[in-house]
Amino acid sequence: MAQKCKTIYKSSRERAGLTQESATELLHVDISTLSKYERGLIRPSDDTVADMMDAYSDEYLGYLHLLDSKVGQRILPRGVERCTMLEAVVKTSLAIDEYTEEIKPMMKASVDGKITDDEVKPWLDSKGKLEAVAKSYYSLEFADGEL
């Protein structure tokens, strides 16, 4: 039998160890509405997802929910994965180290408010390293457990 694709809402609830019935009590929604969210038939509002985040103790759910919106796709880094706290700390430390090596070219390229043709590549390289720092910060926010 083929395994059904779980939505982020169902996965988060199950990760919290809650049944649909107990989740509906915490969320103040009826079971048919929660079921529709979990089967991907309707999209919960941002306020409902905030309630789910609280009930399920899962900030990562909010990230995934927003990433599925036009606004989230424009402003959030993609590819942030849940990991252990130790992994997140190591990733963040490495990303910061790599960025600090690249920051001077970015500063030099940006100081006059203009990016010349010869400054584009160093500036983009530095910007990419800064994006890696931002991505690793989110990994810290969503990390499982403690150090």
PyMOL commands that set and color helices and strands:
alter all, ss='L'
color gray80, all
select helices_A, chain A and resi 8-15+20-27+31-38+46-56+59-67+70-75+85-110+117-141
alter helices_A, ss='H'
color red, helices_A
deselect
rebuild
show_as cartoon
